């Protein structure tokens, strides 16, 4: 039996149905790392590693909000805040990032909060919006790990789809030596 966690922090490798439109054709997520379909992510046995009271903090793609909600439900969580964390992306010159987008040009990413059971916030002074510099493709600022611990307390925590290890966090992903195994649910 795997350890159970009170915090699951996830940055899923969302796949896109759209085609890359121009440039070098090397800018999409699939050109940078392995992506997963929604069905593949839903098949991960995340409920098996959740403590009875568990908080999910999950980054999602703004063009796929329904897929994010579907994944939350498949993993057994109930959405509490669709925009719990909003990362305003800054360039290395500290200017607002002017990214890609479907309807509007993206300059921010959002993470939702969902729960299983009845976890309690340890600190209600955590700010929703932060302006932080961009890192590598899809890399989230490390400050969010600290903010999640401030929000939820120093409890057992796992970063899913991790690329680097952070002190106090167990990790799971295909770009790092994982702390545990998350089995896929057997389908008929």
N, C-alpha and C positions, 0 to 999 in steps of 0.2 A: 504494500500500500504506500502510495506517495504521501509526502507531507501535505498538510492542508494550509491554505493561505487565507489571510484576512484581506489582503490587497492583491488584485491582479491588475498590472499595468501593461497595456497591450498597444502595439503599433502594428496592426495587421498589414501584411503585404498584399493590399488590394489589387486585384486585376481589373483591367478596363476593357470594355467592349469596343471602344472607339479606336480609330487608327491615328497614329502620330501624323501630324500635318505639317510637314516641312522641316527645315533645318537639317541636321546631320542624321536624323532618324535614330539617334542614340540618347535622346533626352527622356524617354519614357521610363517608368518604373521597371518594366520587364528588362530593359537594357542595363539596369544597374544591379538588380538582385532578382532572385526567384520570387514570383508572385504566386498567390493561391486564389482559386475560385471561391466564391461564397460557400458553395457546397463543401469544399475541402475544409474550410475553416469551421463550418458548422459541425463537421464530423469529429473535430477534436473533442476529447472527453474532458473538457474544462470543468464540468460539475464535480468530477471525481477529486479535483485538487482544491476545491473551495471549502473553506471553513463554513459552519452554519451561518455566521454573520460575515459577509464578504462584500467588498467594494470593488467594482470594476471601473478603471479609468482607461478609456479607449479612444485613441485617435481615429478619426474617420475622414473619408474623402467627401468634401462638400457636395460633389455631384452625385453621391450615392448615399443619401441619408436613409432611404428605405432599407438598403442592404445592411447598414449599421444597426438599424432597429431589429432586423431579422436575425442578425448574428447575436445581439444582446439576448433576444428571446431564446434562441437555440441553446445558448450557454446557461439558460436558467436565471437570468437577471431581469430586473424591472428597471426601466429607465427612470432616472430622477432629474437629470439636467442634461439637455442636448449640447449645451455650450458651457460646460463647467470650467473649462480652460480654453482661452483664446490666445493663441500665440501670434502676435503681430510680428511678421518677419522683417528684419532689418538687414540691409547690406553691410559689407565691411566698412562702408563710409557712414554707417548709422542712418541711412536713408530708407524710407519704406520700400520694400521689395515689390517689384512689378512683375508678377508671375503670369502663368497661363490661366485659362479659365474658360468655362462654357458660356456663361451669360455675362459675367463680370470678370475682370482680371484679378486673380487671387493674390492677396497679400497677407493672408492669415490662414492658420489651421486651427481646428477645434477638436477638443477631446470631450467626450461625454462622461457622465457618471451614472452608473447603474448599480443596483444592490441585490443581494440575496439575503434573506433573513432581515434582521433589524440592526445593522451596524450604526454606531453613533459617531458623529464628528467629534474629534478631539480638540479642534480649533476652528472657530467660525470666523476668523479674520483673514482667511486666505483670499487673495484677489483673483478675480476671474481673468483679467486681461494683463498680459505681460508683453513688452516689446523686447525681443532678444534677437541677436544676430543669427544668421543662417550658418549652418555647418555643412557637412557632406549631404549628398542627396538623401532626403527623407529623415535625416538625423534630427532628433528633437533636442532642445536645450536641456542640459542635465539638471538645471534648477527645478524642473518639474518633478523629478524624483523627490527632491527635498520638500517641495510643496505638498506632495502627496503624503509623505510621512508626517509633516506638520498637520495636515488635515485629518488623517486617520489614526495617527499614533504610531509608536514603534512596535509594530506587530509583524508577524510573518508575512513576507511579501515576495511576489514573483513578477519579473518583467518578462513578458512573452514576446517573441520575435526580436529578442535582444541581439545587439551586435557587439556590445562591450559589457564587461562586468562592472558593477558599481557596489561599493561597500554596503553591506547590510541587505543586499538584494540577491535572491536566487534568480537564475536566468534560464531561459529556454529559447532555442532558436537554431537555425541551420548555419549561422555564421559564428557560432561560439560553442565552447564546450558547455553543454547544458547541465544544470543541477539536477534534473529529473527527466522522466519520460512522460509525455502526454500522449496516451494512446488514442488512436482513431477509433471511433465507435464503429462496431461491426454493423453493416447494413445488409438487409436481406436481398 
